[in-house]
Amino acid sequence: MVNQSPILRRIATVCVTFCALLLNAAALAGESPYAVGNTTRFIHDETRGYDATGGVPGGVRTLITEIWYPVDHSAITANSKHATYGDYVFGDREMHRRMMTATTFFHLTTTSVREGVTQAQIDNAIDDLFSRPRNSYVEAPLTAGTKPLPVVVMTHGDAGSRYNMETTCEYLAAHGYIVIAPEHTGNSPYAMTGRDPALDKVSGDEQLRAKMQAVLPLLDKDGSYGDPATYGQSYTPLGEEGFTPKGYAQLNAALMQRVNDLRATLKELESLNNQSKFSDRIDMDRIGLMGRSFGGATTLAGLMLEDRFKAGMAVVPPSIPDPRSSLPPEVLRPAGEESAMLSRNGRYALGELRKPTLLLSGGEDALIMGIAKQLAISSETLPRPDNRHPILRQAFEQADVPALFGVLDNANHGSLGVAGPYWWPQLKPNRFPQFFAADKSYTLIEPALAHRIQSEKALAFFDYFVKGDETSKGRLVSNQYVEAGLHWEHRNL
């Protein structure tokens, strides 16, 4: 066999990857009712400061937001612009590289790849991803018609970004949903709010720039915000205090800031429904919510606190027992003050289901099970091989609303997210110690399979509970993925 040069090997890799993506896109187009369009917007919530949880109460709360939506297949032409991953960073290669190497969720470095992977391979993979096509088209025309379309709002995880559930967002859009995903500024790595056109010195909004004068000096040369020591964030949910009274107070504040971000997103949807390409096409009476990791916690809080969300899917949410009985009274929030988890007399968002809810967790999610093990207050809340997520199971079993609960074998905390293992399965490790038997290992579920399971169950769930499509119930309750390791249960349907 003739050895190929590094350049030829790279060209071959790019070609194979590109062809595979085209085949995937073709398959999506053939199987789905719609093609997918996307657009990026900046939400300005002038009722709140830029990042109060991160210590910046001034300015205007600004959220970079991605929207996916259905497009008629016939509207896609040779001139349609395929979205790329570089678009997420506004075409900035330096920022793309920083995101991929200095952010824990995405992370592609010599210490986070399989043995034998070289720095050159890492560099090539990062460069290739920048130009990799996504399964959507930039500013493609919304599907023709007059019928309003249902909506799903997506909330990302801690240190995550608006594309953390991109595969499911695209899948829902390809089946008739408008999907909108805000980045939670301060808890999103290197939030590039400085790229906001409204801040442009020449063509921007002078009034907004004036209100943002205290914020502009905090943005770096790339227009990004956040502390590199915390992966480009200004705060983490628990802060430096961990699971202490002060840490729980920070966690609750972070959740409340996120819930209010979701409300700002709903307000943006109302604005878009009045004057934009989406005018009169957004069904504000049919809105679902989904999120992964800390976004799963945000989903549970959003379902509890915001009536406009009809149903929600929480993916790999943290399992945190109700801490209120062990906290000093001054930490608890008084009656009448909204709180996700510290209300003195109210509900606890992370331990009870108040609306139709789908819970989806990984059977080898060491992060979530490790937290639950650390915080266990009884044998009933301690993870076991036959009950790996006891807090979630308890919420499911005690629910008096429709509830679904899935645990996916051989899936860890990253399996259902759009990140390194999904982008580069050939570079990232896929063998890990078992949580309950560290001397044994398991092979990670194939990323494509995990994402397909998540997307199909999400579509069936929202079709049933948001669209009101009774025919989707069979797909929702089906246990077709039992051989793939999905343990699927439901109640009150």
C-alpha positions in Angstrom: 0.0 0.0 0.0 1.3 3.4 -0.9 1.5 5.9 2.0 -0.6 9.0 1.5 0.8 12.4 2.3 -0.8 14.3 5.3 -2.4 16.7 2.8 -3.9 13.8 0.8 -5.1 12.1 4.0 -6.7 15.4 5.1 -8.4 15.9 1.7 -9.7 12.3 1.9 -11.1 12.8 5.4 -12.8 16.0 4.4 -14.3 14.3 1.3 -15.6 11.3 3.3 -17.0 13.5 6.0 -18.7 15.8 3.5 -20.1 13.0 1.5 -21.5 11.3 4.6 -23.1 14.6 5.6 -24.7 15.0 2.2 -26.0 11.5 2.4 -27.5 12.2 5.8 -29.0 15.4 4.5 -30.4 13.6 1.6 -31.9 10.9 3.8 -33.4 13.7 6.0 -34.9 15.4 3.0 -36.3 12.1 1.7 -37.8 11.0 5.1 -39.0 14.4 6.4 -41.9 16.6 5.4 -39.7 19.7 5.2 -36.2 20.9 4.7 -34.8 23.1 7.5 -34.0 26.8 7.6 -32.0 28.7 10.3 -31.5 32.2 11.4 -29.5 33.8 14.2 -30.9 36.7 16.2 -30.1 38.8 19.3 -32.7 39.1 22.0 -32.6 42.3 24.1 -34.5 42.2 27.4 -34.4 45.8 28.6 -36.2 44.8 31.9 -33.0 43.2 33.2 -29.3 43.9 33.4 -26.7 42.2 31.2 -25.7 39.5 33.7 -26.8 40.0 37.2 -26.0 36.5 38.3 -22.4 37.0 37.0 -22.0 40.3 38.8 -23.0 42.7 35.9 -26.4 44.2 36.9 -26.1 47.1 34.4 -26.6 47.2 30.6 -29.3 45.2 28.7 -29.7 41.4 29.0 -28.6 40.1 25.6 -29.1 36.6 24.3 -27.7 35.1 21.1 -30.5 33.0 19.7 -30.7 30.3 17.0 -34.0 29.5 15.2 -34.7 26.5 13.1 -37.9 26.3 11.0 -39.6 24.2 8.3 -38.9 25.0 4.6 -40.5 23.5 1.6 -38.1 21.1 -0.2 -38.9 22.9 -3.5 -37.5 26.2 -2.1 -34.0 24.7 -1.7 -32.0 25.5 -4.8 -28.4 25.5 -6.0 -28.1 29.0 -4.6 -29.3 28.1 -1.1 -26.6 28.6 1.5 -25.8 25.5 3.6 -25.3 26.5 7.2 -21.9 25.5 8.7 -20.5 25.2 12.2 -18.4 28.2 11.6 -21.7 30.2 11.3 -22.2 29.7 15.1 -19.2 31.8 15.7 -20.0 34.3 13.0 -17.2 33.0 10.7 -14.4 33.6 13.2 -11.9 30.7 13.0 -9.9 31.9 16.0 -13.0 31.8 18.2 -14.0 28.4 16.8 -10.7 27.0 17.8 -10.9 28.5 21.2 -14.4 27.0 21.7 -13.2 23.6 20.7 -10.0 23.5 22.8 -10.8 25.6 25.9 -14.3 24.6 26.7 -15.0 21.5 28.7 -18.1 20.5 26.8 -16.6 20.5 23.4 -12.9 19.9 24.3 -10.6 18.4 21.7 -7.0 18.4 23.1 -4.3 15.8 23.4 -5.6 14.9 26.9 -9.2 14.3 25.8 -8.7 12.0 22.7 -7.9 8.4 22.1 -4.4 7.2 22.6 -2.3 7.8 19.5 -4.2 10.7 18.1 -1.8 13.4 17.1 -1.9 17.2 17.4 -2.0 17.4 13.6 -5.2 15.2 13.6 -6.7 17.4 16.2 -5.9 20.6 14.3 -7.4 19.1 11.1 -10.5 17.9 12.8 -11.2 21.4 14.3 -10.5 23.0 11.0 -12.8 20.6 9.2 -15.6 21.1 11.6 -15.6 24.9 11.0 -16.6 24.3 7.4 -18.8 21.2 8.0 -22.3 21.6 6.6 -25.2 21.4 9.0 -28.6 20.0 8.0 -30.1 23.5 7.6 -30.0 26.4 5.2 -29.3 30.0 6.2 -32.3 32.4 5.9 -34.2 29.9 3.7 -37.9 30.9 3.2 -40.4 29.7 5.7 -42.7 27.0 4.4 -45.6 28.5 2.4 -49.1 28.7 3.9 -51.0 30.5 6.5 -51.3 27.9 9.3 -49.5 28.8 12.5 -46.7 26.4 13.5 -46.1 24.9 16.9 -43.0 25.9 18.8 -40.3 24.2 21.0 -37.9 26.3 23.1 -34.5 24.7 23.7 -32.3 25.5 26.8 -28.7 24.4 26.8 -26.6 23.0 29.7 -24.0 24.5 32.0 -21.1 25.7 29.8 -23.2 24.8 26.8 -24.3 26.6 23.6 -27.3 27.1 21.5 -26.4 24.0 19.4 -26.2 21.5 22.3 -29.3 19.7 21.0 -29.0 20.7 17.3 -29.8 17.3 15.9 -33.2 17.2 17.7 -33.8 20.9 16.9 -33.3 20.2 13.2 -35.4 17.0 13.4 -38.3 18.8 15.0 -38.1 21.7 12.4 -38.0 19.1 9.6 -41.4 17.9 11.0 -43.1 21.2 11.2 -41.9 23.0 14.3 -40.3 26.3 14.9 -37.5 25.7 17.4 -35.7 28.5 19.2 -32.6 28.2 21.4 -31.3 31.2 23.4 -27.8 31.1 24.8 -27.8 31.9 28.5 -25.2 34.7 28.6 -22.8 34.2 31.4 -23.4 30.4 31.6 -22.5 30.0 27.9 -18.8 29.9 26.9 -17.4 33.0 25.3 -20.9 34.5 24.5 -20.2 36.6 21.4 -22.7 39.3 22.2 -20.3 41.9 20.9 -21.1 40.6 17.4 -24.6 42.0 17.8 -25.4 44.3 14.8 -27.3 46.6 17.1 -23.9 47.4 18.8 -22.2 48.5 15.5 -20.8 52.0 15.9 -22.0 53.0 12.4 -25.2 51.2 11.7 -26.3 50.1 15.1 -28.8 51.3 17.7 -27.3 54.4 19.4 -29.8 54.0 22.3 -28.8 50.4 22.9 -25.1 51.3 22.8 -25.6 54.0 25.3 -27.3 51.5 27.7 -24.5 49.0 27.1 -21.6 51.4 28.0 -20.9 49.5 31.2 -20.8 46.2 29.4 -18.7 47.0 26.3 -15.4 47.2 28.1 -16.0 43.6 29.4 -16.0 42.2 25.9 -12.7 41.0 24.4 -11.3 41.8 21.0 -13.5 39.0 19.5 -16.7 40.5 21.0 -17.0 37.6 23.5 -17.8 37.8 27.2 -16.7 35.6 30.1 -13.8 34.5 32.2 -11.3 32.1 30.5 -10.7 30.5 33.9 -14.3 29.2 33.9 -14.4 28.2 30.2 -15.5 31.6 29.1 -18.4 31.9 31.6 -19.0 34.6 34.2 -20.5 32.2 36.6 -21.2 28.5 37.2 -24.5 27.3 38.7 -23.1 26.5 42.2 -20.3 29.1 42.1 -17.2 28.1 44.2 -19.3 27.2 47.2 -20.5 23.8 46.0 -23.5 22.2 47.8 -23.6 24.7 50.7 -26.3 27.2 51.6 -24.5 29.8 49.6 -24.1 27.4 46.7 -27.8 26.5 46.7 -28.7 30.2 46.7 -26.4 30.7 43.7 -28.0 27.6 42.0 -31.4 29.0 42.5 -30.4 32.4 41.2 -28.9 30.8 38.1 -32.1 28.9 37.5 -34.3 32.0 37.9 -32.1 33.9 35.5 -32.5 31.1 33.0 -36.3 30.9 33.4 -36.5 34.7 32.8 -34.3 34.1 29.7 -37.0 31.7 28.5 -39.6 34.4 29.1 -37.6 36.8 27.1 -37.6 34.2 24.3 -41.3 33.9 24.5 -41.6 37.7 24.2 -39.3 37.6 21.2 -41.6 35.0 19.6 -44.5 37.4 20.1 -42.5 40.1 18.4 -41.6 37.8 15.5 -45.2 36.8 15.1 -46.1 40.5 14.6 -43.5 41.6 12.2 -41.0 39.3 10.5 -40.8 36.4 8.1 -42.7 34.5 10.8 -45.6 36.9 11.0 -48.8 35.1 12.0 -47.1 31.8 11.6 -46.1 31.2 15.2 -48.7 29.4 17.3 -48.3 31.0 20.8 -50.8 28.6 22.2 -48.7 25.5 21.4 -45.3 25.8 23.0 -43.1 23.0 24.3 -39.8 23.2 26.2 -36.7 21.0 26.2 -33.2 21.1 27.6 -30.2 18.9 28.5 -28.1 18.8 31.7 -28.6 22.1 33.5 -30.9 22.9 30.7 -32.9 19.8 31.9 -33.1 21.5 35.3 -34.2 24.7 33.6 -36.8 22.8 31.7 -38.3 21.4 35.0 -38.2 24.9 36.5 -39.8 26.4 33.4 -42.6 23.9 33.4 -43.3 24.7 37.0 -43.1 28.5 36.8 -44.3 29.5 33.3 -47.8 28.6 32.3 -47.2 29.1 28.5 -45.1 25.9 28.3 -47.5 23.0 27.7 -45.0 20.1 28.1 -41.3 19.5 28.4 -38.5 17.1 27.8 -35.6 17.1 30.3 -32.5 15.3 29.1 -29.8 14.1 31.6 -31.1 16.6 34.2 -29.3 16.7 37.6 -30.7 14.6 40.4 -30.7 16.9 43.5 -32.7 16.0 46.6 -34.8 18.8 48.1 -32.3 20.5 50.4 -34.7 23.0 52.1 -35.1 21.1 55.4 -31.4 21.3 56.0 -30.9 24.9 55.0 -30.9 27.9 57.3 -34.2 29.8 57.2 -32.6 32.9 55.8 -31.6 31.1 52.6 -35.2 30.2 51.8 -37.3 32.6 49.7 -40.4 34.1 51.3 -44.0 33.5 50.1 -44.7 35.6 47.0 -41.2 35.6 45.7 -40.7 33.3 42.7 -38.2 30.5 43.3 -37.2 27.4 41.4 -36.0 25.3 44.4 -35.8 27.5 47.6 -39.4 28.6 48.2 -40.2 28.5 51.9 -43.6 27.1 51.3 -43.8 26.5 47.6 -42.9 23.7 45.2 -39.5 22.2 44.3 -38.9 22.2 40.6 -36.2 19.4 40.5 -38.2 16.8 42.4 -41.8 16.9 41.1 -43.5 17.0 37.7 -46.3 19.5 37.1 -47.0 19.1 33.4 -46.5 16.4 30.8 -42.8 15.6 31.1 -40.4 13.3 29.4 -37.2 12.4 31.4 -34.3 10.8 29.4 -31.1 9.8 31.2 -27.9 7.9 30.6 -27.3 4.5 32.3 -23.6 5.4 32.7 -23.9 9.1 33.4 -21.2 9.3 36.0 -21.6 13.0 36.5 -25.3 12.9 37.4 -25.1 9.7 39.4 -22.0 11.0 41.1 -23.9 14.1 42.2 -26.8 12.0 43.4 -24.5 9.7 45.4 -22.8 12.7 47.0 -26.1 14.2 48.0 -28.0 11.1 49.0 -29.9 11.6 52.2 -31.3 8.0 52.5 -31.1 4.6 50.8 -34.0 5.6 48.7 -32.0 8.5 47.1 -28.8 6.6 46.7 -28.1 5.4 43.1 -28.1 1.6 42.6 -27.6 -0.6 39.6 -31.4 -1.3 39.5 -32.3 2.4 40.2 -29.6 4.6 38.7 -31.5 7.9 39.0 -33.6 7.6 42.1 -34.7 11.2 42.4 -36.0 11.3 38.8 -37.7 7.9 39.3 -39.4 9.1 42.4 -40.6 12.2 40.6 -41.9 9.9 37.7 -43.6 7.4 40.0 -45.3 10.1 42.1 -46.4 12.2 39.1 -50.2 12.8 38.7 -49.6 14.1 35.2 -48.6 12.3 32.0 -44.9 11.2 32.4 -42.3 9.2 30.5 -39.0 8.0 31.8 -36.2 6.5 29.7 -32.7 5.3 30.7 -30.3 4.5 27.9 -27.7 1.9 28.6 -24.1 2.7 27.8 -24.9 6.4 27.5 -22.9 8.9 29.5 -23.4 12.6 30.1 -22.3 13.7 26.7 -24.0 11.0 24.6 -27.1 13.0 23.9 -25.4 16.4 23.3 -23.9 17.9 20.1 -20.2 18.0 21.1 -16.9 16.2 20.7 -18.1 12.6 20.8 -20.8 13.4 18.2 -18.5 15.3 15.9 -15.4 13.2 16.2 -16.3 9.6 17.3 -13.1 8.3 15.6 -11.0 10.6 17.8 -12.8 10.6 21.2 -12.6 7.7 23.6 -15.5 5.3 23.6 -14.4 2.9 26.5 -15.0 3.9 30.1 -15.1 2.3 33.6 -18.6 1.3 34.6 -20.1 3.4 37.4 -21.0 0.5 39.6 -18.0 -1.7 38.7 -15.0 0.4 38.0 -12.8 -2.6 37.3 -15.0 -3.3 34.3 -15.6 -1.1 31.2 -18.4 -0.4 28.8 -18.4 0.7 25.2 -20.2 4.0 24.6 -23.4 3.8 22.6 -22.9 5.0 19.0 -23.6 8.7 18.9 -25.8 8.5 15.8 -28.0 5.9 17.5 -28.3 7.9 20.7 -29.3 11.1 18.8 -31.8 9.2 16.7 -33.5 7.8 19.8 -33.6 11.2 21.4 -35.0 12.9 18.3 -37.7 10.4 17.5 -39.0 10.3 21.1 -38.9 14.1 21.2 -41.0 14.4 18.1 -43.5 11.8 19.3 -43.8 13.6 22.7 -44.3 17.1 21.3 -46.6 15.8 18.5 -48.8 14.3 21.2 -48.7 16.9 23.9 -48.1 20.2 22.0 -49.6 19.5 18.6 -52.4 17.3 20.1 -51.9 14.6 17.5 -53.5 11.5 19.0 -52.0 9.3 16.3 -48.5 9.9 17.7 -49.2 8.0 20.9 -48.1 4.7 19.5 -44.7 6.1 18.6 -44.4 7.7 22.0 -45.1 4.6 24.1 -43.3 2.2 21.7 -40.4 0.4 23.2 -38.8 -0.2 19.8 -35.3 0.6 21.0 -35.2 -2.1 23.8 -32.4 -3.9 21.9 -30.4 -0.6 21.8 -30.6 -0.5 25.6 -33.5 1.9 26.1 -35.5 1.2 29.2 -38.8 3.0 28.6 -41.7 3.6 30.9 -44.8 5.7 31.0 -47.7 6.6 33.2 -51.0 8.6 33.2 -51.2 8.6 29.4 
